[in-house]
Amino acid sequence: MEPQRELKGIKFIIGYNNGVNAIREEIVTQDQKKISRIVEKISDHGVARAASRDRIVKELQGILGIVKPATFTFCNNERFKSSPWFTGNQDDWEDLINLIQFRGGIVEDGGLYVPFSNGCELGIHGDEAQLSELKYVSSRENFLKTFGFYPEDIFSEKEK
């Protein structure tokens, strides 16, 4: 597998919560934090409705060139089989981290928010929380853009 993106020197932030590992590129994390600070400041001045916040976040993501903030999530194999919102299982996680580091990428724990680790995706905390959480579902194309290969390529790389 020939990577479509060079990872040397690219920093990735990881997080862990309730059996779920998550990873995203640091630059996306920085941009999302900036968006959060802007929305928080606007909310301080009375724009607190969810629809307004979502519209503002979407607009700011466009301005910053973030089409969709990609966070990739991994869990144990049993949970992965029954939960299609995860990127992969624990073995995939370990393989991904090893590949990133092998290709010169940097992996650091950064207190990253870990989607799908508190039941929000199931609607346990209400409809708004569920919709917000499901925005973290990532695609194969997100994965390719972030890491330079598709998720299923992890297995072929491991066998070489």
LUMMI-445290 format. One line per 8 residues: number of its first residue (from 1); their letters; for each residue x, y, z of N, C-alpha, C. Coordinates in steps of 0.001 Angstrom, whole numbers, always signed. Layout:
<pts>
NUM> a> X:Y:Z:X:Y:Z:X:Y:Z; ...
</pts>
This chain:
<pts>
1> mepqrelk> +839:-1177:+0:+0:+0:+0:+886:+1243:+0; +680:+2083:-981:+1417:+3339:-1072:+592:+4446:-424; +1111:+5089:+640:+324:+6128:+1318:+80:+7328:+411; -1079:+7942:+559:-1435:+9116:-222:-1159:+10406:+539; -594:+10271:+1738:-266:+11443:+2536:+971:+11136:+3372; +1886:+12064:+3405:+3077:+11953:+4247:+2687:+12289:+5681; +3060:+11437:+6635:+2701:+11667:+8037:+3862:+12208:+8877; +5052:+12262:+8299:+6226:+12692:+9058:+5997:+14096:+9627
9> gikfiigy> +6126:+14191:+10960:+5987:+15459:+11653:+4548:+15885:+11936; +3568:+15152:+11431:+2159:+15479:+11683:+1801:+14997:+13089; +1181:+15871:+13866:+834:+15515:+15233:-633:+15102:+15328; -856:+13995:+16032:-2196:+13482:+16284:-2436:+13463:+17786; -3632:+13847:+18173:-4022:+13888:+19574:-4932:+12694:+19843; -4687:+12014:+20968:-5514:+10859:+21324:-6203:+11099:+22665; -7267:+10341:+22883:-7985:+10378:+24148:-8598:+9011:+24421; -8971:+8783:+25655:-9556:+7508:+26066:-10638:+7764:+27104
17> nngvnair> -11779:+7058:+26967:-12836:+7145:+27971:-13739:+5919:+27853; -14025:+5294:+28969:-14981:+4176:+29034:-14777:+3112:+27955; -13545:+2726:+27732:-13258:+1654:+26784:-13170:+2090:+25340; -13193:+3384:+25086:-13125:+3897:+23714:-11871:+4755:+23562; -11097:+4480:+22507:-9956:+5305:+22123:-10381:+6197:+20971; -9850:+7425:+20946:-10153:+8352:+19864:-8876:+9046:+19423; -8850:+9434:+18149:-7695:+10134:+17598:-8171:+11139:+16561; -7488:+12272:+16521:-7734:+13260:+15473:-6464:+14054:+15267
25> eeivtqdq> -6360:+14660:+14111:-5179:+15461:+13814:-5177:+16712:+14691; -4012:+17088:+15202:-3924:+18211:+16141:-4449:+19509:+15550; -4159:+19802:+14314:-4595:+21067:+13723:-6114:+21185:+13746; -6803:+20072:+13536:-8270:+20078:+13602:-8709:+20377:+15028; -8021:+19800:+15995:-8335:+20042:+17402:-8157:+21520:+17736; -7086:+22126:+17266:-6850:+23546:+17524:-7957:+24402:+16915; -8335:+24083:+15668:-9398:+24842:+15009:-10729:+24674:+15738; -11027:+23453:+16190:-12276:+23214:+16907:-12299:+23967:+18234
33> kkisrive> -11154:+24029:+18917:-11084:+24788:+20169:-11328:+26273:+19906; -10796:+26776:+18811:-11018:+28172:+18456:-12502:+28414:+18197; -13136:+27520:+17451:-14567:+27638:+17184:-15352:+27613:+18489; -14992:+26703:+19381:-15690:+26607:+20671:-15563:+27903:+21466; -14375:+28507:+21461:-14186:+29772:+22180:-15039:+30884:+21573; -15125:+30930:+20246:-15935:+31946:+19578:-17410:+31764:+19916; -17899:+30527:+19799:-19307:+30251:+20091:-19620:+30558:+21550; -18708:+30210:+22454:-18908:+30492:+23877:-19018:+31998:+24112
41> kisdhgva> -18163:+32756:+23463:-18182:+34209:+23624:-19489:+34782:+23079; -19939:+34295:+21925:-21206:+34748:+21350:-22356:+34374:+22275; -22305:+33161:+22825:-23361:+32705:+23741:-23427:+33588:+24985; -22285:+34088:+25419:-22252:+34997:+26566:-23067:+36267:+26300; -23247:+36570:+25023:-23979:+37784:+24634:-25396:+37479:+24179; -25910:+36292:+24549:-27316:+36013:+24333:-27682:+35079:+23199; -26733:+34637:+22390:-27060:+33693:+21322:-26828:+32298:+21866; -27835:+31741:+22513:-27659:+30462:+23192:-28522:+29353:+22593
49> raasrdri> -29364:+29661:+21618:-30212:+28629:+21019:-29355:+27630:+20243; -29695:+26360:+20344:-28908:+25303:+19693:-28832:+25515:+18183; -29932:+25886:+17559:-29945:+26084:+16105:-28962:+27186:+15708; -28930:+28257:+16484:-28000:+29356:+16196:-26557:+28907:+16376; -26298:+28156:+17452:-24936:+27649:+17687:-24499:+26748:+16544; -25370:+25829:+16124:-25022:+24906:+15036:-24731:+25656:+13746; -25544:+26679:+13460:-25346:+27481:+12248:-24008:+28220:+12313; -23696:+28784:+13472:-22436:+29515:+13647:-21246:+28568:+13521
57> vkelqgil> -21326:+27406:+14156:-20240:+26420:+14076:-20015:+26006:+12625; -21078:+25723:+11908:-20958:+25302:+10501:-20302:+26402:+9665; -20709:+27633:+9893:-20128:+28756:+9156:-18641:+28901:+9472; -18292:+28826:+10741:-16888:+28946:+11139:-16049:+27787:+10602; -16614:+26590:+10583:-15884:+25450:+10017:-15569:+25708:+8548; -16522:+26286:+7831:-16297:+26625:+6425:-15202:+27660:+6266; -15223:+28692:+7107:-14209:+29743:+7055:-12819:+29166:+7326; -12733:+28251:+8301:-11442:+27656:+8654:-11067:+26475:+7759
65> givkpatf> -11954:+26129:+6818:-11654:+25039:+5895:-11837:+23657:+6486; -12634:+23555:+7547:-12918:+22257:+8150:-14248:+21777:+7589; -14197:+20855:+6649:-15430:+20346:+6074:-16178:+19541:+7123; -15487:+18692:+7810:-16070:+17882:+8878:-14927:+17500:+9813; -14997:+17911:+11058:-13911:+17539:+11963:-13896:+16027:+12152; -12830:+15399:+11724:-12762:+13936:+11765:-12102:+13442:+13042; -12885:+12745:+13842:-12379:+12048:+15015:-12660:+10575:+14772; -11653:+9747:+14947:-11781:+8317:+14679:-11791:+7564:+16004
73> tfcnnerf> -12738:+6631:+16140:-12952:+5962:+17421:-12793:+4449:+17302; -12275:+3850:+18369:-11966:+2428:+18395:-12394:+1846:+19741; -12890:+615:+19708:-13379:-35:+20927:-13070:-1527:+20854; -13515:-2289:+21863:-13252:-3728:+21822:-14029:-4381:+20667; -13602:-5560:+20286:-14136:-6221:+19096:-15639:-6493:+19197; -16105:-6940:+20360:-17533:-7244:+20530:-18389:-5990:+20323; -17976:-4913:+20935:-18727:-3657:+20797:-18660:-3135:+19363; -17497:-3272:+18721:-17327:-2816:+17336:-18303:-3532:+16397
81> ksspwftg> -18476:-4833:+16590:-19368:-5618:+15723:-20820:-5147:+15797; -21232:-4615:+16940:-22629:-4215:+17105:-22839:-2698:+17048; -21791:-1939:+16813:-21890:-467:+16848:-21215:+131:+15613; -21964:+353:+14544:-21371:+767:+13273:-20788:+2179:+13251; -20918:+2939:+14324:-20374:+4293:+14344:-18895:+4313:+14668; -18334:+3195:+15139:-16900:+3151:+15442:-16084:+2953:+14171; -14862:+3455:+14187:-13938:+3307:+13064:-13349:+1905:+13013; -13039:+1343:+14163:-12410:+33:+14192:-12376:-530:+15597
89> nqddwedl> -11719:-1694:+15707:-11605:-2347:+17013:-10241:-2037:+17638; -9973:-2642:+18780:-8749:-2357:+19526:-7492:-2758:+18758; -7538:-3866:+18041:-6385:-4266:+17226:-6110:-3232:+16134; -7179:-2724:+15512:-7030:-1684:+14485:-6385:-435:+15080; -6809:-89:+16307:-6251:+1068:+17005:-4735:+924:+17172; -4333:-220:+17682:-2902:-449:+17911:-2127:-423:+16597; -2700:-1026:+15555:-2043:-1015:+14240:-1926:+404:+13692; -2988:+1205:+13858:-2970:+2579:+13365:-1905:+3395:+14082
97> inliqfrg> -1865:+3306:+15394:-871:+4066:+16161:+541:+3663:+15729; +773:+2361:+15579:+2083:+1885:+15146:+2441:+2401:+13753; +1476:+2402:+12825:+1731:+2896:+11469:+2030:+4392:+11464; +1267:+5152:+12226:+1515:+6598:+12300:+2941:+6847:+12773; +3339:+6180:+13836:+4678:+6379:+14381:+5751:+5853:+13432; +5507:+4722:+12787:+6456:+4159:+11828:+6695:+5134:+10674; +5652:+5842:+10287:+5754:+6797:+9172:+6171:+8194:+9632; +6599:+8311:+10872:+7140:+9576:+11358:+6129:+10527:+11966
105> givedggl> +4893:+10082:+12132:+3886:+10912:+12785:+4089:+10926:+14291; +3494:+11889:+14942:+3622:+12066:+16386:+2257:+11836:+17019; +2212:+11017:+18061:+971:+10713:+18763:+1118:+11163:+20207; +205:+12044:+20635:+263:+12561:+22001:-1116:+12527:+22638; -1134:+12249:+23937:-2378:+12328:+24698:-2683:+13806:+24885; -3899:+14195:+24513:-4218:+15612:+24584:-5553:+15936:+25206; -6090:+15021:+25996:-7374:+15305:+26613:-8481:+15464:+25586; -8396:+14744:+24508:-9367:+14815:+23417:-10742:+14327:+23861
113> yvpfsngc> -11790:+15009:+23417:-13148:+14523:+23659:-13304:+13184:+22937; -13851:+12187:+23620:-13978:+10840:+23058:-15452:+10552:+22764; -15839:+10641:+21492:-17227:+10345:+21129:-17574:+8876:+21393; -18841:+8613:+21531:-19393:+7253:+21662:-18938:+6544:+22938; -18564:+7321:+23949:-18085:+6701:+25181:-19024:+6927:+26372; -20123:+7622:+26141:-21057:+7900:+27241:-22519:+7619:+26893; -22768:+6928:+25804:-24130:+6552:+25446:-24935:+7618:+24733; -24339:+8769:+24458:-25088:+9834:+23777:-25591:+9382:+22407
121> elgihgde> -24776:+8591:+21700:-25158:+8132:+20362:-26406:+7256:+20391; -26727:+6694:+21549:-27907:+5833:+21697:-29154:+6618:+22098; -28997:+7903:+22363:-30119:+8732:+22767:-30373:+8731:+24261; -29466:+8145:+25030:-29622:+8043:+26482:-29733:+9427:+27135; -29067:+10418:+26563:-29044:+11761:+27142:-29920:+12746:+26357; -30847:+12215:+25553:-31778:+13069:+24817:-31451:+13183:+23338; -32424:+13691:+22601:-32308:+13790:+21142:-31205:+14736:+20699; -31107:+15888:+21339:-30095:+16869:+20942:-28687:+16308:+21153
129> aqlselky> -28463:+15651:+22287:-27156:+15047:+22562:-26860:+13931:+21564; -27888:+13168:+21194:-27699:+12089:+20233:-27282:+12651:+18876; -27992:+13655:+18388:-27650:+14246:+17092:-26257:+14871:+17117; -25928:+15517:+18207:-24606:+16114:+18340:-23511:+15045:+18303; -23751:+13952:+18989:-22754:+12869:+19059:-22585:+12180:+17707; -23680:+11949:+17018:-23609:+11236:+15737:-22886:+12039:+14659; -22659:+13317:+14893:-21861:+14124:+13957:-20408:+13659:+13930; -20024:+12853:+14906:-18644:+12347:+14968:-18420:+11086:+14137
137> vssrenfl> -19467:+10536:+13542:-19278:+9372:+12677:-18375:+9804:+11524; -17338:+9026:+11263:-16388:+9392:+10211:-16494:+8425:+9037; -16041:+8883:+7897:-16129:+8088:+6664:-14761:+7541:+6268; -14775:+6648:+5316:-13524:+6135:+4755:-12725:+7281:+4132; -13437:+8222:+3503:-12759:+9356:+2872:-12106:+10262:+3912; -12769:+10464:+5067:-12151:+11218:+6163:-10849:+10535:+6587; -10910:+9213:+6705:-9757:+8424:+7133:-8614:+8576:+6126; -8946:+8451:+4841:-7936:+8585:+3787:-7300:+9969:+3820
145> ktfgfype> -8116:+11005:+3944:-7602:+12375:+3971:-6685:+12596:+5179; -7035:+12012:+6310:-6273:+12223:+7540:-4982:+11418:+7582; -5052:+10135:+7203:-3907:+9236:+7391:-3199:+8826:+6098; -3841:+9018:+4962:-3207:+8675:+3696:-3499:+7272:+3212; -4373:+6562:+3884:-4779:+5216:+3470:-6157:+4940:+4044; -6809:+3912:+3513:-8138:+3535:+3985:-8034:+2632:+5215; -9083:+2583:+6036:-9033:+1741:+7241:-8680:+289:+6945; -9245:-265:+5881:-8972:-1672:+5584:-7530:-1919:+5154
153> difsekek> -6812:-852:+4771:-5405:-999:+4393:-4520:-1294:+5593; -5006:-1024:+6803:-4229:-1330:+8003:-3892:-2822:+8016; -4854:-3641:+7645:-4647:-5095:+7671:-3637:-5536:+6627; -3730:-5005:+5414:-2772:-5418:+4380:-1373:-4946:+4729; -1250:-3765:+5336:+54:-3258:+5753:+644:-4142:+6839; -193:-4603:+7744:+264:-5428:+8865:+812:-6757:+8385; +252:-7278:+7286:+662:-8586:+6787:+1975:-8543:+6020; +2440:-7340:+5633:+3686:-7227:+4844:+4901:-7413:+5701
</pts>
